[in-house]
Amino acid sequence: MPYTWGAVQIAAPAPASTKAGSRIPELDGFRGLAILLVVTGHTMTFTLHVLPDTGLKMGEMGVLLFFVLSGYLITGLLRDEEARTGTISLGTFYLRRACRLLPALALFLAGVAVCRWLGFITDVPNKDFVAAIFYVRNIFGSSQSLAHLWSLSLEEQFYTLWPFIYLWLVARRLLHVAVVISNLVMIWRGAANSLHLWAYNTGVFYLRPWFRFDAIAVGCVLALVSLPKSPKWLFLFSGAALMGWSVYGEPVSRPFFITLQTIFAATLLYGVVAGGPLARAVFSLGWLRWLGGISYSLYLWQQILLVSNSNLGWIRQFPLNIVAAFALAILSRHFVEEPFLKLGRRHLAKRSLQRFPNVESGNV
C-alpha cells in the first residue's frame, strides 16, 4: 500500500511492471523528442543561422527534458530492484550505468582525440579530456567541442549521491529529500540570481550542479508519488507552455526562468506517463521511439558536426553534417552500446542469481 504525505500518496516499492521503471514506448518517444529538439535547435543556431536565439533555447529545452526523464527512470529502476530483491545493490547500479554510458563516451572521446591529432579539431586541450572522463565538464573546461558533456557530468554527479540516499531512507523520507532538493535548488538559484552573486552570462546558473540538480530531482519526485490520471490535453498545454516560456521567458524573469522551465518540463512528463490514448499515440510513434533509441550517441556526435568550429571540410556542411551525425550515432548504437549493454545484462543476471537464487533470471 502507498504511504501518504499530506494529500500526496507516496508510491510503495513497485512491481517490475510499473511505468517508472519499465521500458515503455511513451518514454522512448519522450527521449526522442528531447534529442529532436537538441539537433533541430543546434542546426538552426550553429549551422543554418536561422532564428539562432530560438534554436539555442530549443536545444536547452531538449537537455532539460533529458534531465527530468533521467530522474524519473533511474528512480523507477531503483524501485523495481527493491521490489524484486528487497534491497538496492550499489554495485549493480553503477555497473549498469557504466555499461550504458562509458563505451559510447569512450568511442566519442577517442574520435575527438584522433581528429585533434589530424588537425580537424583544435580547441580541445588535454585538461578538457580529463574533465570529461571524470564527469566535471560542467565545472572545468573551455572547449566548444566537448562543451555538451556538461549535461552528462551533471547527471553523474547527481547519481553519485542519489542511490546512497535511496538505500538509506524509507519511501516517505525519500520523497521528502527529493522535494527538498528541488525546492532548495530553485530558491537558491533564484536568490543568487536576484542578488547578482555571479554574473548571469557566464553560464554559472545553467551549468553548475548546485544550480541545476532540481531538474533531475523533480523527475525523482514523479517516480516516488502515485500519479493520478492526467487531463487528456495536459501534455499539449504543458508542451506549448514549455516552448513559449523557453523562447520568450528569460527577458521576463531571469531568477525564475529555469525554475518555470523545469516545472513545465515535469508537467509534460506527467502528462505523458499518466496521460490518455492521445499522449500514448503521439509518444509511441515509431520514428520518435527510434530517435530515442539512438539519442545518447546522437547527442555525443552532433556537437562536433553541428556546433563546434571543427575543420571537417565538406562533412561539416549542411545537410551532410546531419547525415554524418546520424550515421555515427547508428554505428555507435549498434556496434558499441548494444553489445556492452547485453554483456552487462548477462553479468548482472548471473550476479543476481548468485545473490538471490530464488529470483528467476528472466526477471532480472
N, C-alpha and C positions, 0 to 999 in steps of 0.2 A: 504494500500500500504506500502511496506517496505521503511524504511529510507535508506539513503546512507551515508557512511563514507569513503571518498576517493573512492577506487574501490570496496569497500566491501558493500554488501547490509545487512542492519540490519533488521531482521525479526520483523514486527509489531506484536502486540498481536495476537496469532494464534488461530484458531478454535480448538475444542477439539479433532479433528481427526488428528492433526499434529503428526509426529513421535516423536518429542521431548517430548511430554507429554503423548502420548498414550502408552498403553502396547502392544507392537508388538513382534512377535516371535523372530526376529533377536536379540533384546536386551536381552531377556531371554537367548538366546543362548550365547550371549556375556558374560553375567553373569556366565553362565555355564562354559565357557572357563576359566574365571578367577578363579573359585573355583577348577576346574580341575588342573590348574597349581599349586595352593597352595597345594592341597592334594598330588599330584604327587611329587612336589618338596620336601615337608616335609617328605614324605615317603622315598624318595631317601636319604635325608640328615640325618635324625634322626632315622630312623627305619632300613633301609637296608644298610646304609653307602656305597651306590653306587654313585660315582661321587657326593660327598656331596657339593662341591662348585657350580656345575651346578644346583643341586637341590635347593640350597638356593637361587640362582638367579631366578629360575623359580617361587619359592614362592613369592619373592619380586615383580616379574613381574605381578603375578596374583593380588596382592594387588593394584598395580598401575592401572590395568585395572578397578578394583572396583572404585577407586577414580575418574577416568575420566568419567566413566559411571554415577557415582553418580551426578557429577556436571551437566551433560547433562540432566539427568532425572528430577532432582529437579527443575532446571530452566525451563524445559519444563512444569512441573506441575504448577509452578507459572504463566507461560504464559497462560496456559489453564484456570486457575482460573480467571485471569484478563480478559480473553476474554469472559468468561461466566457471570461474575458478575460486571465487570468494576473496581474491586479493588482487593486487596490482604488481606486476613484475617490472621493475625499473629497467632491468637488463633487456627484457623483451621489447619494451617501449623504445629504448634508444637504439637497439639493433634494427628494429623496424624503420625508424627514422633514417638511420644510416643507409640501409638498403634502398630506401626511397629517394634520398637526396644526393648522397655523395657520388655515385657513379656518373650521373649526368653532369654534375657540377665539375667533377674532375676532368671529364671529357671537354667541357667548355673551357675551363682554365688552361688545359693543355693546348686547345686550339688557339686561344689568345696568345699563349706563350710562343707557339710556332709562328703566328702572324707577326708578333713583335720581333722575333729573330729574323724573319724575312723582310722586315721593314714596312709591313702593311699597317701595323698598329704601333703608334709611337708615344702614346700618352700614359702607358701603364708602368710605373716604377715597381721595383721589387717589393716595396713595402705594401703596395696595394694587393699583390698576390697573397702576402701574409695576412692582411686584414680580411681578405675573402675566405681564406682557408680556416681562420679562427672565428669567423662569423662576427666580426666587429666593423664591417664596412659602413655601417650607419654612424660610426663614431670617428673612424680614421679612414684616410684615403682621399684622393683628389681626381683620379682619372674618370673620364666620362665612359670609357669602355666597360668599366666594372661598377659604375655608379648604381645600376639597378640591383646589385646584390645587397643593398641596404635592407631591402624588404626580407630577404632570406635571413639576414643577420638578426633582424628584429624578431622574427618568428622563433628562431633557435634560442635566442636569449630568453624569451618567454617560456619556452619548453624546457629550458634548463631548470626552471623553478616549479612549473605547474604540476608535473607528475608527483613531485615530492609533497606538494601541498595536498594533492588529491589523495595520496596514500595516507597521510597523517590525519585527515579530517573526515568526519561523517558528512553525509549529504547536506544536512541543514547548515552546518558551518561552512561547508564548501561553497554553497550559494552565497552566503554572507561575504566570504572572501572575494568571490568574483564580482559581486555588486560593489563592494568597497573599492576594489582595484579600479573598476570602471569609473566610478564617481570621483575618486580621489584624483585620478589622472586628468579627467575632464576639468575638475575645479582647479587643479594645479596649473594646467596648460592655460586656461582662461585667465587666471590671476597673473601668471608670469607674462602673458601676452599684454594684458591691460596695463601692467606696471612697467612694461618695456625693459624687463630684466635681461633679455637678449634681443639682438637685432632681428627683426622679423624676416628679412630677406636672405638671411644666411642659411636657412633651411633647418635650423635647430629644432623648431617646433614640429617640423614634418618628419625628421629623421630619428631623433633620439628616443630610446625606449621609454624613458621616464615621461615622455610626452605622447607616446603612441600605444602603450600597452592596452589602453581601453578598447582599441579596435578588435583585438583578439579576445579580450575578457568578455565583451558583450556576446560574442559567439558562444563562449563557455556558459554564460548565463542562459542563453536559449536552450542549450543542451541539458541543463540541470532542472528546468521547470517543465511541468506538463502543459504543453501549449494547447490552448483551446483552438477550435477550428477558426481560421481567419476569414474575414469577409471576402467574398468571391473576387472582388476587384482590387483588393488591397495591394497586391504585387504591382499592378499597373500604376496606382496612385503613388505608392512609395517609390517606384522606379522613376516616375516623372518628377517627383519632389527631389529625389537624389540628383538627377540630371540637372534640373533647374538650379538647385542650390549650389551644386558643384561648379557650374559655369558662372553664375551671377552672384553668389552669396559672399565671396571673400571681401569685396569692397564694402558690403553692408556691415559685416561684423567679423573682424579678424579673430577676436577672442573666442567666438562661438562657431567659427566656420567649420573646423574639423569635427567639433562635437556634434553639430547637427548633421554633418555628413555621415558620421558614424551611426547616429540614431536612425537615419533614413536607410542606410545600408542594412542594419539589423532588422528593420521593419520589412525590407524587401525580402530578406532571407526567411523571416517568419511567414510572410505571405506566400512563399514558395513551398516551404516544408509543411505548412498547415493549411495550404490553400485547397481549392476545389479542382474540378476537372480542367478548367481553363488554364490555371497555373501549371498543372501537371502536363497538359498537352504542349504548352509553349516550351517549357524547360526540358521536355523529353524528346524534342526534335532531334533526329538522328545526327544532322550536321553540327548542331550545337553541342551534343554529347561527344562527338568525335573531336571537336575543338578542345573540349575539356580534357579528353584523354591525352592530348599532346601539349597541354597548356604549360607544363613545367619546362620542358625542353624548349618550347617556342619562346617562352619568356626569357630563358637564358640567351638564346641565339639572336633574338630580334635586336638586342642592344647594339651590337657591332655592325649590323646590317641596315638598321633604320635610324639609329640615334647618333652614335659617335662619329667623329670625323676620321674614320678609317680610310686608308689608301687602298681600297679593294677594287679600284677601277670600275669596269662595266658591271660587276656584280652588285656594286653599291647603288646602281641606278634603278629607279622605279620603272617597271614593276618587277625587274629581275631580283631586286633585293627581297621582295615579298616571297617570290618563288624559292629563293635560296634559304630564307629563314624557315619556311615550311618544310623544305626538303631536309634540312639539317635536323629539324625537330622530329620529323618522322623517323629518320635513320636512328637518332638518339633514342627515341622511344622504343623502337622495335629491337634494336641490336644492343642497347646498353641498359635502359631502365627495366624492360620486361624480364630479361634473363636474371638480373640481380634481384628483382622482386620475387621471382619464382624460387631462386636459390634461398632467399631469406625466408620465404614461407615454408619451404621444406625443412630448413633448420629449426624454425620456430615450432613447427608441428612436432618434430622429434623431441625438442626440448620440453614442450608442453606435456607430451605423453610420459616423459621421464619424471616430471614433477607431479603430474596429476594423471595417473594411469587409468582412472575411471572416466576421463574425458575422451570422447571419440575424436579421432584425428580429423574427421570430416568437418567438425565444428570449430576447428582451431584456426 
